[in-house]
Amino acid sequence: MIERAAFLAGLLVASLALSLVALPLSAGRAEAPFEMVAIPGGSFEAGDADGRPDETPRPVTVAPFQLMRFEVTNARFAAFVAETGHVTDPERRGFGYVWPGRWTRVPGADWRHRSGPASDLIGLDNHPVVQVSWQDARAFCRHYGLRLPSEEEWEFAARGTDGRIFPWGEAAPDEGGERRANYGTNKCCAADLTDGFHETAPVGSYPAGVSPFGLHDMAGNVWEWTSSPDGDTGKYVIRGGGWGNNPFCLRVSYRHKNPPDIGLDMVGFRCAGDS
């Protein structure tokens, strides 16, 4: 069900016009609006000739769209639940998947209890929400008039048009002593404290790692659901790598997939919109 082996295994901002779209959460709420970044349409070569077989390079053209600058946080998801009464798939199923070194099914793990019943969200309001399924992520985005990005849109937003390996360029995520992402050990694959966080980090904690369009955490922190099905497997593609992955999995071309109704403590999302 989960491919454990796959898990184990000069920015252009100044030259690109970034426009922000204020999208209120709902009338009368105190929270700031979502920060959406306008991504211009363009053509690029997706994939990586030095990557895995499912990363075979191919030309892709995407139309203009919008994408959240940051991953959806626990506070944002809590507001959505309060507004809608939404019950997530892990809550319905009674379990989620947790990564203590290998994927483990844990009863009682859900978005409020990411590692199981004994865990909570105290102090984690601005961390990305996890233990949400593809179906939960889609419901959140739809509630606010948005959608999940396709994997092609996601990759374009992460890498731009210059063929870079990571959102920030070619440098390793810790090259020169500057941390560019929240990720795991350099040798695959376990949670690591050298970036200051054992698991998730507050969104936007690594400004040196922004994408060409000024998007944060497009590598590391949590994997992100996309709208793209993986062929006829019944699974959906996730992108970006997470807090327990090594640098190989942080590459912008790296792909993984999961069933649409499960939650994991290393998978979250951000929403897209049409221009």
Disulfide bonds with the S-S distance in Angstrom:
Cys141-Cys271 2.11
Cys188-Cys189 2.03
